[in-house]
Amino acid sequence: MRGLGSVLVAYSGGVDSTLLLKLAMDELGNGAVAVLASSPAYPESEQQAARSLAQSMGARLVEVTTDEVELEAYARNNPDRCFHCKEELFHTLEPVQTQLGLKHLAYGATADDAGDHRPGHGSAVRRGVRFPLLEAGMAKSDIRASARALGLPNWNKPSFACLSSRIPHGTAVTVAALRQIERAEDALRQLGFRQVRVRHHGDVARIEVDAPEIARLLEQRERVADAVRAAGYKFVAADLEGYESGRLNRTWQAK
């Protein structure tokens, strides 16, 4: 990080980008700036939490809006969706980097990402975006431990991916579907579930929670079903395998 000189950090409020921002601020001082991108694919609650955290850290924060949901290549939701998302993100951030006179653009890819389907990372490589955590070989466990040691309050924050990741490849991404997913997940968090995904299968919501919480999910099935139906779903299902990052990638990888 010190060798970058100055950097614009793509910041989301998650533990990865927060650690990246903290290290950049510590090493580069005023040469570190955070940028937060807003779009329909991210809940406003996540955006507000990211703003508050950046403020508490004393970070300089710039905000932009991205329009990936309006791109046909993104909305049709093929397995390369994340590539088009990152293309839109970096295309939006590069002029900000230039305007601020910063030498590099960086985002929080990790060593764990190397083993998953991450087409968005290809966009970063193509554009020369830096990913210091991955370059340092830091896995999620390393990042959480480092964030805790540095006193970051979100060191144990549940992983979060954009709402579009809840929609199976081949099913179009729409703003209406994203808002429906957001309402359902918010309702489940209000019931006390921390790590939760509502996978969107048309009228069916398939709920993933951490495996130890499946029993509680089933115990509260009536409240859970009522909450998710109130978000607009007709049918509610519990995934007995529990939460797994990138679960929907399984569909096309098996072909």
C-alpha positions in Angstrom: 0.0 0.0 0.0 2.8 2.4 0.9 4.3 1.8 -2.6 1.2 3.0 -4.3 1.9 6.6 -3.4 -1.8 7.7 -3.6 -5.0 5.7 -4.2 -8.7 5.9 -4.7 -10.3 3.0 -2.8 -13.5 1.5 -4.1 -15.3 1.3 -0.7 -18.5 -0.5 0.2 -18.5 -0.6 4.0 -17.7 -4.4 4.0 -14.7 -5.6 6.0 -12.5 -6.1 2.9 -12.8 -2.6 1.6 -12.8 -1.1 5.1 -9.5 -2.7 5.9 -8.1 -1.6 2.5 -9.2 2.0 3.3 -7.8 1.9 6.8 -4.4 0.7 5.6 -4.4 3.3 2.8 -5.2 6.1 5.3 -2.6 5.0 7.7 0.2 4.7 5.1 -0.8 7.5 2.6 -2.6 10.0 4.7 -4.3 12.6 2.4 -3.2 10.4 -0.5 -6.0 8.0 0.3 -9.6 8.8 -0.8 -12.7 6.5 -0.5 -15.4 6.3 -3.2 -18.8 4.8 -2.5 -20.9 3.8 -5.5 -24.7 3.6 -5.2 -27.1 1.7 -7.5 -30.4 -0.2 -7.2 -28.3 -3.4 -6.7 -27.3 -2.3 -3.2 -29.7 -1.6 -0.3 -29.8 1.9 1.1 -29.3 0.5 4.6 -25.9 -0.8 3.5 -25.0 2.5 1.9 -25.9 4.5 5.0 -23.9 2.2 7.2 -20.9 2.6 4.9 -21.2 6.4 5.0 -21.4 6.4 8.8 -18.4 4.1 9.1 -16.3 6.2 6.8 -17.2 9.3 8.7 -16.2 7.7 12.0 -12.8 6.8 10.5 -12.3 10.3 9.3 -12.0 9.2 5.7 -12.5 11.5 2.8 -15.5 10.1 1.0 -16.6 10.7 -2.6 -20.0 9.3 -3.8 -21.0 8.3 -7.3 -23.9 6.6 -8.9 -23.5 3.6 -11.3 -26.0 2.4 -13.8 -25.1 -1.2 -14.4 -28.8 -2.3 -14.0 -29.6 -0.3 -17.1 -27.0 -2.1 -19.2 -28.5 -4.9 -21.4 -25.4 -7.1 -20.9 -25.9 -6.8 -17.1 -29.7 -7.1 -17.0 -29.8 -10.3 -19.0 -27.8 -11.9 -16.2 -25.5 -14.3 -17.9 -22.6 -15.8 -16.0 -20.5 -12.8 -17.0 -22.8 -10.3 -15.2 -20.2 -9.3 -12.7 -17.7 -8.4 -15.5 -20.2 -5.8 -16.8 -20.8 -4.6 -13.3 -17.1 -4.0 -12.6 -16.7 -2.4 -16.1 -19.4 0.1 -15.2 -17.9 0.7 -11.8 -14.3 1.3 -13.0 -15.5 3.3 -16.0 -17.2 5.6 -13.5 -14.4 5.7 -11.0 -11.5 6.3 -13.4 -12.5 10.0 -14.1 -12.7 10.5 -10.3 -9.3 9.1 -9.9 -7.9 11.4 -12.6 -9.8 14.5 -11.2 -8.3 13.9 -7.8 -4.8 13.3 -9.1 -4.5 9.9 -7.5 -2.0 7.5 -9.0 -4.0 4.2 -8.5 -7.4 2.8 -8.2 -7.8 -0.2 -5.8 -10.5 -2.5 -4.6 -10.8 -5.2 -2.0 -10.4 -8.5 -3.8 -9.0 -11.3 -1.5 -7.1 -14.5 -1.9 -10.3 -16.4 -1.4 -11.7 -14.9 -4.5 -9.1 -16.7 -6.7 -11.0 -20.0 -6.1 -14.5 -18.8 -7.1 -16.1 -17.6 -10.3 -15.2 -13.9 -10.3 -15.5 -12.5 -13.8 -15.5 -9.0 -12.3 -11.9 -9.5 -11.4 -11.0 -9.8 -15.1 -12.2 -6.3 -15.6 -9.9 -5.1 -12.8 -6.9 -6.8 -14.3 -7.7 -5.5 -17.8 -7.9 -1.9 -16.5 -4.9 -2.1 -14.3 -6.8 -1.7 -11.1 -4.8 -2.8 -8.0 -6.0 -5.3 -5.4 -3.5 -5.1 -2.5 -5.2 -7.6 -0.2 -5.1 -10.3 -2.9 -1.6 -9.2 -3.9 -0.5 -9.8 -0.3 -2.1 -13.2 -0.3 -4.6 -12.2 2.4 -7.6 -14.6 2.8 -10.9 -13.6 4.5 -9.7 -15.0 7.9 -6.5 -12.9 7.7 -8.5 -9.8 6.8 -11.0 -10.3 9.7 -8.1 -10.8 12.1 -6.3 -7.7 10.9 -9.5 -5.6 11.0 -10.1 -6.7 14.6 -6.5 -6.0 15.6 -6.9 -2.5 14.1 -10.1 -1.9 16.0 -12.4 -1.8 12.9 -16.0 -2.2 14.2 -17.2 -4.2 11.2 -14.4 -6.9 11.5 -17.1 -9.6 11.9 -19.7 -8.1 9.6 -21.5 -10.8 7.6 -20.4 -11.1 4.0 -22.6 -9.2 1.6 -22.9 -9.3 -2.2 -25.0 -7.2 -4.5 -28.7 -8.1 -4.6 -28.4 -9.3 -8.2 -26.4 -12.3 -7.0 -29.7 -13.6 -5.6 -31.2 -14.0 -9.1 -30.3 -17.2 -11.0 -28.3 -16.7 -14.2 -30.6 -16.4 -17.2 -33.3 -14.7 -15.3 -33.4 -10.9 -16.0 -32.3 -8.5 -13.3 -35.0 -5.9 -12.8 -35.2 -3.0 -10.2 -38.6 -4.5 -9.1 -37.0 -7.9 -8.3 -34.1 -6.2 -6.5 -36.4 -4.2 -4.3 -38.4 -7.3 -3.5 -35.3 -9.2 -2.4 -34.2 -6.2 -0.3 -37.6 -6.1 1.5 -37.5 -9.8 2.2 -33.9 -9.8 3.5 -34.6 -6.8 5.7 -37.6 -8.5 7.2 -35.5 -11.6 8.0 -32.8 -9.5 9.6 -35.4 -7.9 11.8 -36.2 -11.4 13.0 -32.6 -11.7 14.1 -31.0 -13.6 11.3 -27.5 -12.2 10.6 -26.2 -14.0 7.5 -29.2 -14.3 5.1 -29.8 -14.7 1.4 -33.2 -14.7 -0.3 -32.7 -16.4 -3.6 -35.2 -15.2 -6.1 -37.0 -17.8 -8.2 -39.9 -15.9 -9.6 -42.8 -16.3 -7.1 -40.6 -18.5 -4.9 -38.2 -17.2 -2.3 -35.5 -19.7 -1.3 -34.0 -18.7 2.1 -30.4 -19.4 3.0 -29.2 -18.8 6.5 -26.0 -20.1 8.3 -26.4 -23.8 9.0 -26.6 -23.4 12.8 -29.6 -21.0 12.3 -31.7 -23.4 10.2 -33.4 -24.9 13.2 -34.5 -21.5 14.4 -35.6 -20.6 10.9 -37.9 -23.6 10.9 -39.1 -23.0 14.4 -40.2 -19.5 13.3 -41.5 -20.7 10.0 -44.9 -19.0 10.3 -43.3 -15.6 11.1 -40.7 -16.1 8.4 -43.3 -17.0 5.8 -45.5 -14.1 6.7 -42.6 -11.7 6.5 -41.3 -12.9 3.1 -44.8 -13.1 1.6 -45.3 -9.5 2.7 -42.3 -8.6 0.5 -44.2 -9.9 -2.5 -43.4 -13.6 -2.8 -46.2 -16.3 -3.1 -44.1 -19.2 -1.9 -41.4 -19.5 0.8 -38.8 -22.3 1.0 -35.9 -22.9 3.3 -32.6 -24.2 1.9 -31.6 -27.1 4.1 -28.0 -26.9 3.0 -27.7 -23.4 4.6 -25.9 -20.3 3.4 -23.1 -20.7 0.8 -21.4 -17.9 -1.0 -22.0 -18.1 -4.8 -24.6 -20.9 -4.5 -26.3 -19.9 -7.7 -23.0 -20.5 -9.6 -23.7 -24.2 -9.1 -26.4 -24.1 -11.8 -24.3 -23.2 -14.7 -21.0 -24.8 -13.5 -22.7 -28.2 -13.6 -23.5 -28.0 -17.3 
